[in-house]
Amino acid sequence: MTRKVKLSDEERIAAVQEYLDGKGSFRSLAMKYGVSYTCIKEWVERAKAQGMLKLMLRFCFL
């Protein structure tokens, strides 16, 4: 069974920014923030396509 992990807007943006700055991979950032690999990947894709504001008020399953 999965559990919902809700990160703050600032944490989501920080995770995406770290990836974009080359400070971590999807997997390493997922471990750091306690979310799934696909979560980080989706956030990065969403941020690239729609901007950082689209990351707000989202959750992921762990």
Backbone as CSV, one residue per row, in Angstrom:
resi,resn,N_x,N_y,N_z,CA_x,CA_y,CA_z,C_x,C_y,C_z
1,MET,0.840,-1.178,0.000,0.000,0.000,0.000,0.885,1.241,0.000
2,THR,0.449,2.255,-0.703,1.222,3.492,-0.768,0.691,4.479,0.249
3,ARG,1.543,5.443,0.579,1.084,6.493,1.471,1.350,7.826,0.797
4,LYS,0.528,8.793,1.094,0.695,10.111,0.503,1.791,10.864,1.241
5,VAL,2.668,11.462,0.474,3.709,12.312,1.028,3.439,13.704,0.489
6,LYS,3.158,14.620,1.366,2.866,15.970,0.915,4.022,16.877,1.305
7,LEU,4.655,17.433,0.302,5.749,18.355,0.524,5.234,19.777,0.364
8,SER,5.910,20.693,0.997,5.534,22.098,0.845,5.888,22.564,-0.565
9,ASP,5.296,23.674,-0.965,5.605,24.246,-2.274,7.100,24.525,-2.385
10,GLU,7.678,25.025,-1.310,9.097,25.363,-1.318,9.967,24.124,-1.516
11,GLU,9.565,23.003,-0.899,10.321,21.765,-1.052,10.245,21.239,-2.479
12,ARG,9.068,21.299,-3.080,8.917,20.857,-4.474,9.789,21.690,-5.395
13,ILE,9.706,23.004,-5.227,10.484,23.907,-6.075,11.981,23.691,-5.852
14,ALA,12.375,23.493,-4.611,13.786,23.250,-4.309,14.270,21.963,-4.977
15,ALA,13.467,20.920,-4.936,13.850,19.651,-5.554,14.033,19.814,-7.057
16,VAL,13.096,20.496,-7.690,13.189,20.721,-9.138,14.401,21.590,-9.458
17,GLN,14.603,22.633,-8.698,15.732,23.528,-8.941,17.064,22.802,-8.769
18,GLU,17.143,21.937,-7.763,18.362,21.144,-7.566,18.635,20.269,-8.778
19,TYR,17.582,19.655,-9.318,17.763,18.814,-10.503,18.222,19.661,-11.688
20,LEU,17.554,20.782,-11.910,17.894,21.641,-13.046,19.299,22.229,-12.927
21,ASP,19.764,22.428,-11.692,21.112,22.947,-11.461,22.176,21.853,-11.501
22,GLY,21.752,20.597,-11.716,22.692,19.484,-11.796,23.217,19.024,-10.452
23,LYS,22.482,19.311,-9.386,22.932,18.952,-8.037,22.437,17.586,-7.583
24,GLY,21.729,16.884,-8.439,21.248,15.560,-8.071,20.491,14.914,-9.211
25,SER,20.387,13.603,-9.138,19.616,12.844,-10.123,18.182,12.700,-9.614
26,PHE,17.318,12.185,-10.469,15.941,11.936,-10.033,15.942,11.033,-8.808
27,ARG,16.738,9.978,-8.861,16.751,9.007,-7.757,17.324,9.589,-6.471
28,SER,18.427,10.316,-6.566,19.023,10.863,-5.342,18.118,11.915,-4.706
29,LEU,17.463,12.716,-5.529,16.552,13.730,-4.991,15.290,13.079,-4.421
30,ALA,14.843,12.006,-5.047,13.681,11.290,-4.526,13.980,10.754,-3.129
31,MET,15.165,10.208,-2.947,15.548,9.698,-1.627,15.657,10.851,-0.627
32,LYS,16.254,11.939,-1.042,16.449,13.091,-0.156,15.113,13.649,0.339
33,TYR,14.130,13.746,-0.569,12.846,14.354,-0.223,11.774,13.344,0.187
34,GLY,12.095,12.048,0.120,11.164,11.022,0.578,9.970,10.795,-0.325
35,VAL,10.183,10.973,-1.637,9.123,10.727,-2.612,9.643,9.745,-3.658
36,SER,8.798,9.359,-4.576,9.218,8.400,-5.591,10.021,9.087,-6.695
37,TYR,10.793,8.274,-7.394,11.575,8.717,-8.551,10.670,9.373,-9.584
38,THR,9.530,8.751,-9.857,8.627,9.286,-10.877,8.031,10.622,-10.458
39,CYS,7.880,10.825,-9.175,7.364,12.091,-8.664,8.293,13.237,-9.062
40,ILE,9.570,13.082,-8.777,10.548,14.113,-9.118,10.562,14.336,-10.625
41,LYS,10.539,13.247,-11.373,10.562,13.345,-12.836,9.343,14.114,-13.347
42,GLU,8.169,13.812,-12.815,6.946,14.509,-13.224,7.004,15.988,-12.860
43,TRP,7.533,16.306,-11.673,7.650,17.706,-11.269,8.555,18.470,-12.221
44,VAL,9.683,17.859,-12.583,10.622,18.528,-13.494,9.964,18.738,-14.859
45,GLU,9.310,17.713,-15.361,8.639,17.835,-16.656,7.556,18.899,-16.619
46,ARG,6.778,18.934,-15.533,5.717,19.931,-15.387,6.303,21.342,-15.300
47,ALA,7.389,21.486,-14.557,8.027,22.791,-14.407,8.581,23.284,-15.744
48,LYS,9.167,22.381,-16.519,9.710,22.765,-17.824,8.597,23.162,-18.787
49,ALA,7.499,22.431,-18.752,6.409,22.673,-19.697,5.492,23.821,-19.283
50,GLN,5.219,23.946,-17.972,4.185,24.872,-17.528,4.666,25.910,-16.525
51,GLY,5.888,25.790,-16.071,6.428,26.736,-15.103,6.363,26.211,-13.678
52,MET,7.143,26.832,-12.828,7.263,26.395,-11.426,5.949,26.522,-10.653
53,LEU,5.089,27.451,-11.007,3.837,27.634,-10.264,2.928,26.413,-10.338
54,LYS,3.072,25.603,-11.376,2.238,24.401,-11.509,2.626,23.305,-10.524
55,LEU,3.729,23.496,-9.814,4.151,22.502,-8.827,3.395,22.644,-7.517
56,MET,2.751,23.757,-7.327,2.091,24.027,-6.050,0.850,23.161,-5.859
57,LEU,0.617,22.813,-4.606,-0.573,22.068,-4.183,-0.717,20.709,-4.872
58,ARG,0.380,20.031,-5.042,0.372,18.687,-5.602,0.901,17.721,-4.558
59,PHE,0.555,16.461,-4.702,1.109,15.446,-3.822,1.527,14.260,-4.674
60,CYS,2.281,13.390,-4.078,2.730,12.163,-4.754,2.524,10.983,-3.836
61,PHE,2.468,9.824,-4.424,2.367,8.600,-3.634,3.744,8.007,-3.466
62,LEU,3.985,7.460,-2.294,5.259,6.819,-1.996,5.033,5.334,-1.897
